[in-house]
Amino acid sequence: MRLRMLLSRQASFRYRSWICHNCRASSSFQQQEATKERPSQRLPDFPARTRFAPSPTGYLHLGSLRTALYNYLLAKATGGQFILRIEDTDTKRTVPGAEEQLYHDLRWAGLNWDEGPQIGGSHGPYKQSERTVLYQEHAQTLLKSQNAYRCFCSPQRLKELAKRQTQYDGGCRHTSIDESEERAANGEAHVIRLKTPAKLPSFNDLVYGSIGNRRLAQFTSDKAAYEDIVLLKSDGLPTYHLANVVDDNCMRITHVIRALEWISSTPKHVLLYKAFGWVAPSFAHVGLLQDSQQQKLSKRNVNSAGLDVRGFQDQGILPEALLNYVALYGWSHKRTSDVLNLEQLIHTFDLKFTKGNTIVTPQKLIYFQKKYALERIEERAATFDSMVEDVFAVAQKYLELHPESIILSEVDLKDRISRTLEACKHNYYTTQEFYRQHFPYFQKLQPEDYFSIPDTTRNTRRNDGRMVTPEKSNDDYILRCGNQLSRSTVTELVESQLEHIEDRFQQLPPSDWSENNLRKTMDLILAESKSLSSSSDANLPTDSTTILYFIRWILAAGWSGPPIAQTMVLIGRETSLYRLANFPAIISAVKAPQVE
């Protein structure tokens, strides 16, 4: 049976062989021919070789990350190889540091390549700038076979032509071979163009099926799609079209998954494969990712939109959350849950891509982030330790700017961060957000932490934890807890019950400072507050919710968190008692308007 399957598979392959002089290797392999059948969602039954070929003209964004992920998943799901190739011939638009950031971003996401820069491989080099001779040799091959020609048109002529029409008019197509050779030998500047027929070859797309000339018009109205494209520029460097085809062939790429914007170029690439006598890889074009304005995510607009991978890292987004999030934009599955880590994505992956473009929204990312953060905290593996270190780094930035806020040693601070993460694990979204909501557990509280101010005079706690305080008067302050406690209620509780509350907690010695004992003390305080109200003529607030919220407001400035007893264990006896004792001085120093 196994032999029959192998023979059946070989029957659908065409053997090809070539020598890449620049790769210094003789290569031969078999590859499935494109058919005109409907798109198949099944994986190939042989190891796929895929590639991700970015250019360092900007930083990795969500769309590019998804392209890399899909190619990675296909390779790993079939036991194949994932290749990284850098298309760095556009030197004018190259962004300094973008290439190094790209390597970092891919490794951060867990998309480690099997061949490529920094690790090598048998089909290198893997940077196009180091393969120039190879492209020039293949351009000469096309000239000799008359599938390409030299174009001597000056920049001035092309500029004037562009004013009248969108495509090149083929002015040099009919220049004789002898004249072309002579002018080139005399050093006349020229480019090499592909001879494009009036009817482009069709191809089978794994998403959209058979794409011929008529159907191609559904994807592009640009007549330039049919022009004689430039393959080799006058400086001897290749264009994307030539380098892409030559590299994919020499690197034995079997499948190309890329964005839908490239589907209009694919017939020309197929034409190049035919001109060289090669078999084209299988193509899958997936819809574009768009922002809220239905604009394509690109290197030029992601920085302002906050959709580049580096930006997500800076926010504290977990790599497994980002991969899970981006995988579902353009691909569907039959599992009951959308929560799929990288290993699960590999085992689930098929070619069931969805058609059409997709608008990126943040809601699902928040969901995945919280799911994976909770998983990390509960497992307490090395990834949990890294979360502790990340929160500690944010805390350090703030405390370096405000040394007067330090309440713990470095060792104790890390331990408290660890315990706070466990206690507040359902509240974790990002590192900065976690620190912003739980800073009362790590530092001294200031008067402004207990109150809010209108937007025009609001303190801003930056990502590094630093408070930026504009000029304001006391009249601008309002209670941070909003309508849950009025100013008059707070005043009454401070005058009538705070001292008693503090005394009750003072009676607990350090050895008895535990959640169980603190809960018992809280129950006693609530019972005594009711008794105090019934024996007094004053109309004092005595309901449990008000008393509990009052104590939480003093201890944690009203921020949500674990129950009060657990909060007091986390911040410790000394800090808890200090905040209770110091609160009357804080509230008397601030003349906040009453909020009823």
N, C-alpha and C positions, 0 to 999 in steps of 0.2 A: 504493500500500500504506500509506504514511504517513498519507494523508488518510482511508483506511478505518479505520485504527486510532484516529485522532483522533475520527472520527464515532462509532465504537463506544464510545469512552470517554465522550463527551459524552452518549450515550444513557443511561448509568447515573448521570448527575449530575442534581441538581435545582438550579436557579438560585435564589439568594436575594439580597436586597438590603436594606440598612437604613442608618440614619444614627445614628451615635454622637455625640451632641452634645458629650459630654465629651471625645471623641477629636478633635473638630473635623474630622471627615472623613466623606465619604460612601463607603461600602464595598460592594462586591458581588463575589461569587465563586461558583464552583461547587464542590460537594463531593459525594463519593460517598455514596449512601444506604446505611444498614445493611441487610444482608440476613439471612436466617435460615439461611444455609448453614453448613457446617462451617467452623471457623477456618482462615483461609488463612495460610500461612507466607511467602508471597511479598510482596515490597515493593510498595507502590502504584506505578502507572506515571505518577505526577505528583509534583511537588515537595511534600513534606510540610512543614507548619508545626507544629512541636511546641513544648512549653514545659516549663520546670521552675519550679514555683511553691512555694518553701519559705516557711516563716514564721520570723522571727528569735526564736523562743522557745527556742532551743538551738543547739548547733553541729552542723555537717554530719557525719553518721555514714555508715557503709558502705552502709546501705540507701538513704539519700537520694542518696548519690553514684552508686549503681547506677541509680536512677531518672533522674537527670540524664544519665548516660552513655547509657542506652538511647534516651532522647528525642533526645539529641545525635546518636547514630549514625544513627537513622532519618532525621533531617533531612539530614545530610550525605550519606548513602548515596543519597538521592533528589534531591539538588541543591536542597533546601529551606532553611528557616530555623529556627534554634533560638532560642527567646525565653526570657528570664529575667523572672519576675514575682515581686514580693515581697508576700506576703499578711501584712500587718502590722497588721491591725485588732484583734488580741488584745493590747491594750496592757498588760493586767495581767500577762501571762506573758512579755512581751518581755524578753530578756536583753541588757543593755547590751553593745555591741560585737559581738553575734552577726551582725548584718547585714554589717558591714565584714569580719569574719572569713569569712563566706560568700563574698563577692566574691574574697577572697584565695585561699580554698581551691579554688574553681572554676578560677581562672586558673592556680594552681599545677598543677592536674591537666590543664591544656590544654583545658578545656571552655569556650572563649570563646563568648559569646553574640552573636547577630547583632542583636538588639534587646533593650532592657532598661535598667535603671538605669545611670547613669554614661555610657552611650553614646547613649541615646535611640532614636528610631524613629518610624515613621508611625502607630503605634497606641497611643501612650502617653497619659497617664503609665503607668508600669509598677510603681507602688506602690499598693496598694489604698487606703491612707489618703488618697491624692490623687484618688480616683475616687468619693468618697461620693455626690456629687450624681447621678452616673450610676446608681448602685444604687437610690437613692431614686426616680428617675424610672421605672425599670423595675418597681419594686415597685408604684408607682401604676398602671402599665399592667396589672399582674395584678389589681389591685383592680377596675379598670374592666371587665375581661373576666370578672370573677367567678371567676377561677381562684385567688384568694387572698382572705383576709378579715382584719379587725382582731380581735385578741384582747385583751380588757380584763381578763383574769383577774389578780388580785393575786398577788404572790410568795407570800403566805401560803396562798392557795387551791392554788397549784401545788405547794407543799411538802406540804400535807396529801394532795393527790391522789397524789403520788409514793410516799406510804407504802402506798397501796392497789394501785397499778398502775404499770406501767413506761411507759405512753404517755399522751399528752394525750387527754382524753375528748371533745374537740370542743365544749366548752361554749359557745363564742362563735360557732360555725360558722353558726348559724341566726339570729344577730342581723340585723335588717333593715338594708338599706343606709342608709335615712334615719337610723335610730338610731345606726348606726355613724359616719356622717358628722357628726352632731350632737355625739356624745360626743368625737370627735376634735377638732372645732372648739372645743370647750370646754376643750381642753387635757388631757383625761384620758389618763393613761399607757397605752400599748398597744404590742403588737408586731404584725407582719404575718405570718400563717401561710399556707402552701400548702394548698389543698384537695386532699387525697390520696384517690383513689378506693379502694374495697375491693380492686380488682384493679389492680396496677401494670402499666405497659406493659413489654413484653419488649424485649430488645435483643440484639444480636449482639456477643459478645466475641471478640477475635482469638485468645485463648488457649483459652477454654472453650466457644466456640460460642454457640448460642442460649440465653439466660437468661430464663426466664419465672418466674412466681410460685412454681410448684412447685419448680423447680430452685434458685431463690433461697434456699429453706429449707435447702439443703445448705451454704450459706455463712454463714447466720446464723439463730439461734433467737430473736433479739430481736424481740418484737412492736413495739418502737418503730420498727422499720424501716418500718412502715406508718402511722405517726402523721402528723398535720398539722405538719410541721416549721416552725420559725421561719425566716423569710427576712430580716426586718428587725427589729432589736432596738429596744427603747424609746428608746435613745439615738440612733437614726437610723443606726447602723452595721449593715452587712450581716453575715449569718452566712456561713460557708464556702460553703454550698450556692448561695445567690443570687450571691455575688460570683464564684464559680468558673464558673458557667454564663455569666453576663453577660460576664465577661472573655474566656473562651475563644471566645465568639461574636464579640465586638467585635475581638478580635485575630486572627480568622480561623484559629483552631487547627483542623487537620484530623485529628490523631491525639493521643490521650492515653494514655500508658503510665504506669501507677501501680501501687502495691502492692495486693495482693489484699484488704486490709482495707477498701478503698473500694468493693468490688463491690456491697455491700449498699446503698450510697447511690446507685449509678448509676441504678436505675430512677426515683428521684425526680428526678435530673438530667435524664433523658430526658423525664420528665413536664414539667419546666420548659421544655425545648426545645420541646415540643409546644404548651405554653401560650403561648409567645411566637411560635409559627409558624416556628420555626427548625429546621434540620436538625442533629442531634447529630453530633459528630465520631466517629471510630472509636475504640473503647476496647480496651485490652489490659491485663489485670490479671495481674501476675506475683507469684509466691509470696513470702512474707516471708523475710527473713534472720533467723535465730535464733542465740542464743548457746548455749553448751554445756549450759545448763539448759533449752533449748528455749523461751526467752523471746524475744519480738520485740525486735530492736534498736530502741531509741528514744532520743530526746534525753535521757530521764531516766535511762537506765542505761548508755549507752555510755562515759561518762567513767570510771566505776569499772571497766568491762570493758576500757578502753583501745582502743575500737573507733571513736573519732571521728577524722575526717580530720586534724584538727590534731595529735592524738596520734601518728598515723603519721608526719607531717612531723617532729615533734620527735624521733622515733626514728631518723630518717634514711632512711625508706623512700622509694624513688624513685617519682615519679608514674606513670611508665609501668608499673612493676611493680604498683602498687595498682590501676590501671585494668584491666590484664590479669586480675588476680586477681578483681576484683569482677564483671567482665563474664561470667565463666563460672558465676556463681551464679544460675542461672535461664535460661540461654541455651546452646544447643549449636550446633556447627558440624561441617562435614565435612572440615576440613583435617587433615593428618597431625600437625600440631604445635599445642599449646595456646599457644605463645609468639606472641602477636599484639600488636604495638604499636598505637597509636591509628589510624594510617593503614591498617594491615592490618585492624583491626576494622571500619573504615568500609567497606572493599571486600568484607569477608566477611559483614557483618551482614545478617540477614533476620529474620523474625518467628517463628523457631522457638524459642519460649519453652517451658520445661519447667513442668509443673504441680506444685503442692505447695510446701511450705516447705523451706528448706535451712538446715542447721546450719553455721555459719562455723567453719572450722578453720584454724590458722596454717601448716600444712605447705606448702601450695601457694604461699603468699605468700613463704616463704623461698626456694623454688625459683625463682620469678620474679625476686625481688630479686637473687639471685646471677647469674642469667642476664643481666639488664639491666645490672648493675654491671660484669660482665665485658665486655659489649659496649661500654659507655662507656669503660672503661680501654683496650681494644684499639683503639678508633677515635680516641682522644685528641682528641676534638672539644671544643667549648666546654663540653659537659656534664662532661667529665673535669676540666677546670679548676675547675668548681664543686665537684666532689668533693674536690679538693685544698684548696680554700678551706674546705669544711665540716670536714675533718679538722684543718686548721690552727686553726680557731676552737675546736675541742674542746681541742687542745693548749694554746692560749693560756690558756684558762680554768684549766687545771691549773697552768701555769707561773706565772700571775699569783699564785696562792695559794702556790706553792712555787718562788720565784725561785732557790733554791739548786740546783734540778734542771736549770736551763737549761744546755744544752751546745752550742747552735747559735744563730747570728743568725737573724733573721726570714727573710731571703732564703734562707739555707742550709737552714732548717727546711722551707720550702715545697718546695725542690728535693728534700730527702730524703723528704718525704711522697710526692711525685710518683714517685720511684724505688721507694719501698717499695710503693706501690699497684701498680706494674707487676710487681714481683717477687713480690708476694703476692696477685695479682689473683683467684686462686681461693678465697681466704679471706675476701673482702669480703662482709659482710652489711649492716651499717649503720655509720654514721660512728662512733658511740660504741663499738660492738663492735670495730671495726677498731682504734681507738686503744687500747682496753683490752687487746687481744691483741698489739699491736705497740708498746706504749709503750717497750720497751727500745731501740728504734731512734731515739727522739726525746728521751730524757731520761736523766739519771743514775739508776743503779740504787741502791736503798737495801737494807739487810739484809732488810727484810720482803718485798721483791720476790722473794727467793730461796727463801722458805719459805712454807708454808701454816700456818694455825692452825685449831683446831677452831671450829665455827660460833659457839660461845658467846663466843669472844674474837677472832673473825676481823676482820682489816682489811677494810674495804669500800671499793672504788674506785668512786666515784659516777660518774654520767654526765659530770660536769664534770672527771673525772680525779682529784678530791681524795681522799686517803686518810683515812678515818675510823677512828681507831685506839682501840679500847677498852683498858682496863687489862688487862695480861697479864703472865705471868712467862715466863722463858726456857724453862721446861719445857713450855709450851704449843706451842712450835714443832715442826713436823715438816718434813722436806724437801719442797719444792714439787714435785719430780719424782716423788714417791710411790715406788712399788716399782721404778721403772726404775733408780734408784741408791740403794743403802743408805747410811746414815751411815758405816759402816765403810769402804765402798768409796771414798767421797768423801775420807775422811781419808787412806787409803792413797795415792790418786792425788795429793792435794795434797803429801804428803810425798815421794813417789817420782818424780813425773813433771811436775808443774806447772811447776817451774823450767825443766826442759828444753824443755817445750812453749813457754814464753814466750821462751826464748832463740832457738829456731828461727824464730819469727815476728819477733823483734827483728832478725834478720839480713837481713830483707827491707827495703830502703830505700824511702822514699816513692815513688820513681819506678817501683819494681817491684811496688807493692801492687795487684795485679790478680787477677781470679778464677783465671786460668790458673796463675800463680805460687803463689797460695795453695793451690790444689788439689795442686800438686806438693809443697808444704811439708807438707800434711796427709798425703800418701802416705808421705813420709819419716818423719814422726812416728809413724805407725802401724807402719811397718817397724822403727823403732828401739825402740818399746815392746816388741815381741815379742823382739827381740834382748836387751833389758835383762832381761826376765823369764827367758829361758833361761840367762843367765849369772849369775843371782842365786839364792840359796837360798830367798828369800822367795817366797811364793805371791801374786804381784802380778796384778791384773786387766789383761789384755792384749788381750781381744777388741776388734775394731774398733768394734762397736756401743757398748760401754761407754765407750771413749775418746772417740768422737764425741759421745755424749750428754753426757759430762762437759764437753767444750769448749763445746757449745751452751748448757749450763746456766750456765756462767760468762759467756758473751757475751750471752745473751738471757734469762736467768733461766728457762730450760727451755721458753719459749713456742715453739710451732711457727712455722715460717717457711721461707724459702728455704734451700738448702744452706749449710753453714758458710762456704765461700769467698765466696759471694755476700753472706751476712750481714756478713762482715768488711769487704767493700767498701762496703756500705751504711752501716755505723756508722763506718767510717773507721779508719785505722791508729792514730791517737792514742787513740781511745776503746777500741779492741780491746785494745791493749797495757796501757792503764790498768786495764781490768777483769781481765785476767789477773794483773797484778802486785798488785792490791788484794784479790783474792779470799781469800788466806789470812787477812788481817786481818778480813774479814767473817765467815768461818766460825768463826774462833776467838772472836769476840765473841758468838756465839749458841750456847748449849748445847742443841742440838736432840737429842731422844731418838732412839735408833737405830730405823730402820725396816727390818726384814729381810724 
